[in-house]
Amino acid sequence: MIIAVTGGAGFVGSHLVKSLLEEGHEVIAIDNFVTGTIKNFYFLPKDFKERFTLLEQDISEETVNIDFKLDRIYHLASPASPIDYANIPIETLKVGSIGTYNILNLAMKHKARFLMASTSEVYGDPLEHPQKETYWGNVNPIGPRSCYDEAKRFSEAMIMAYHRVHGLDMRIARIFNTYGPNMRLNDGRVVPAFISQALKGEPITVFGDGNQTRSFCYVSDLVRGLKSLMETPNIHEPVNLGNPAETTIKNFAEMLLTLTGSTSKIEYKPLPQDDPLRRRPDITKAVQLLNWHPEIPLSVGLTKTIEWAKQYV
Ligand SMILES: NC(=O)c1ccc[n+]([C@@H]2O[C@H](COP(=O)([O-])OP(=O)(O)OC[C@H]3O[C@@H](n4cnc5c(N)ncnc54)[C@H](O)[C@@H]3O)[C@@H](O)[C@H]2O)c1
């Protein structure tokens, strides 16, 4: 198949591109490098290069023109870390609205199946726990995170409208915290931040009292879930993809100290505004519809990520 991946130079996108190439597909990555980097393609073997095209383009600014017929479009382009979207909130809103609109039209033109990387942030600071896809969310529409949360909610609404009005064959993946090699170590997300601090022997910064929870999914599990969602027929509704194993941030910091052998101390700082207290996916739907569940335990995924990160600190 010929497959386009917007945001292909980002953390998740680069793993997806590699995996699709490994399966023998032709892949076109579309990216403006606002948070991604060409270096993320370092792990593409040379013989893949003839089936791989990189299109440097801002999907919010211009429509994407591709001459040959696309079969699938994975739409991943969007800043994804709180530091990134705090720095570029308008670009974040634009890519979730105009960018999504442009890529939806590309999908219509090519009659391509379309999958969008949505997020657990559509649930905001959830009042229901764990979060099922039926939960409508608790989002502050004008808070500092709203540029991301509302852009993703808008994207979902737009995709559903294209499905209802134009019959677009679409998928929505609501992704929960994912980690692994190719994350930027300074992107502010908790996994790279803690790994980087631990490897440098700096204090590990825990916001709040550390009792807030997160659930971390290793990137290879997520990529398998995204491909499975794309290829399973007729799933025209959002599906959560994440690892339901929940850990407190404090326990997570302690685990990292053990795995890195670091002597860093844990330092507590005030919780940022609208930071969710609990986050855990209910993945019943993914298990039932896709027979998907995460396979990589946190300690194994973290060990791989730490090994990768060592070359950068
Ligand atoms: N990683 C996670 O834990 C997580 C969780 C939930 C949802 N997601 C979603 O998955 C997708 C990928 O996330 P990631 O962690 O790989 O983030 P990332 O920042 O590493 O990758 C995003 C990519 O999109 C590109 N991009 C952004 N705006 C663009 C534009 N206007 N035109 C073209 N390219 C643009 C960036 O340059 C980057 O390469 C995002 O849509 C994100 O919202 C990720």
The ligand as an SDF file (V2000), in Angstrom:
LIG
                    3D

 44 48  0  0  0  0  0  0  0  0999 V2000
    3.2540   10.6160   22.6550 N   0  0  0  0  0  0  0  0  0  0  0  0
    2.1680   10.5720   23.3830 C   0  0  0  0  0  0  0  0  0  0  0  0
    2.2230   10.1950   24.5520 O   0  0  0  0  0  0  0  0  0  0  0  0
    0.8390   10.9720   22.7930 C   0  0  0  0  0  0  0  0  0  0  0  0
   -0.2940   10.8920   23.6070 C   0  0  0  0  0  0  0  0  0  0  0  0
   -1.5230   11.2650   23.0730 C   0  0  0  0  0  0  0  0  0  0  0  0
   -1.6200   11.6740   21.7550 C   0  0  0  0  0  0  0  0  0  0  0  0
   -0.5000   11.7440   20.9910 N   0  0  0  0  0  0  0  0  0  0  0  0
   -0.6450   12.2490   19.6160 C   0  0  0  0  0  0  0  0  0  0  0  0
    0.1880   11.5020   18.7360 O   0  0  0  0  0  0  0  0  0  0  0  0
    0.7350   12.3800   17.7370 C   0  0  0  0  0  0  0  0  0  0  0  0
    2.2440   12.2560   17.7360 C   0  0  0  0  0  0  0  0  0  0  0  0
    2.7470   12.6520   18.9990 O   0  0  0  0  0  0  0  0  0  0  0  0
    4.3050   12.6290   19.3120 P   0  0  0  0  0  0  0  0  0  0  0  0
    4.4630   12.3160   20.7340 O   0  0  0  0  0  0  0  0  0  0  0  0
    4.9930   11.8180   18.3020 O   0  0  0  0  0  0  0  0  0  0  0  0
    4.6570   14.1890   19.1150 O   0  0  0  0  0  0  0  0  0  0  0  0
    5.8660   14.8660   18.3350 P   0  0  0  0  0  0  0  0  0  0  0  0
    5.8480   16.3050   18.6980 O   0  0  0  0  0  0  0  0  0  0  0  0
    7.1250   14.0910   18.5750 O   0  0  0  0  0  0  0  0  0  0  0  0
    5.4610   14.6540   16.8220 O   0  0  0  0  0  0  0  0  0  0  0  0
    4.5480   15.4920   16.1570 C   0  0  0  0  0  0  0  0  0  0  0  0
    5.0770   15.7310   14.7550 C   0  0  0  0  0  0  0  0  0  0  0  0
    4.1400   16.5670   14.0490 O   0  0  0  0  0  0  0  0  0  0  0  0
    4.8680   17.5370   13.3130 C   0  0  0  0  0  0  0  0  0  0  0  0
    3.9960   18.6870   13.0840 N   0  0  0  0  0  0  0  0  0  0  0  0
    3.4060   19.4860   14.0150 C   0  0  0  0  0  0  0  0  0  0  0  0
    2.6980   20.4650   13.4210 N   0  0  0  0  0  0  0  0  0  0  0  0
    2.8180   20.2620   12.0900 C   0  0  0  0  0  0  0  0  0  0  0  0
    2.3160   20.9470   10.9510 C   0  0  0  0  0  0  0  0  0  0  0  0
    1.5490   22.0530   11.0560 N   0  0  0  0  0  0  0  0  0  0  0  0
    2.6340   20.4790    9.7100 N   0  0  0  0  0  0  0  0  0  0  0  0
    3.4100   19.3610    9.5770 C   0  0  0  0  0  0  0  0  0  0  0  0
    3.9240   18.6860   10.6290 N   0  0  0  0  0  0  0  0  0  0  0  0
    3.6320   19.1390   11.8610 C   0  0  0  0  0  0  0  0  0  0  0  0
    6.0570   17.8420   14.2210 C   0  0  0  0  0  0  0  0  0  0  0  0
    7.1440   18.4700   13.5660 O   0  0  0  0  0  0  0  0  0  0  0  0
    6.4120   16.4530   14.7370 C   0  0  0  0  0  0  0  0  0  0  0  0
    7.3160   15.7880   13.8870 O   0  0  0  0  0  0  0  0  0  0  0  0
    0.2290   13.7870   18.0680 C   0  0  0  0  0  0  0  0  0  0  0  0
   -0.8810   14.0690   17.2720 O   0  0  0  0  0  0  0  0  0  0  0  0
   -0.1730   13.6810   19.5190 C   0  0  0  0  0  0  0  0  0  0  0  0
   -1.1950   14.5960   19.8290 O   0  0  0  0  0  0  0  0  0  0  0  0
    0.7350   11.4080   21.4810 C   0  0  0  0  0  0  0  0  0  0  0  0
  1  2  1  0
  2  3  2  0
  2  4  1  0
  4  5  1  0
  4 44  2  0
  5  6  2  0
  6  7  1  0
  7  8  2  0
  8  9  1  0
  8 44  1  0
  9 10  1  0
  9 42  1  0
 10 11  1  0
 11 12  1  0
 11 40  1  0
 12 13  1  0
 13 14  1  0
 14 15  2  0
 14 16  1  0
 14 17  1  0
 17 18  1  0
 18 19  2  0
 18 20  1  0
 18 21  1  0
 21 22  1  0
 22 23  1  0
 23 24  1  0
 23 38  1  0
 24 25  1  0
 25 26  1  0
 25 36  1  0
 26 27  1  0
 26 35  1  0
 27 28  2  0
 28 29  1  0
 29 30  1  0
 29 35  2  0
 30 31  1  0
 30 32  2  0
 32 33  1  0
 33 34  2  0
 34 35  1  0
 36 37  1  0
 36 38  1  0
 38 39  1  0
 40 41  1  0
 40 42  1  0
 42 43  1  0
M  CHG  2   8   1  16  -1
M  END
$$$$
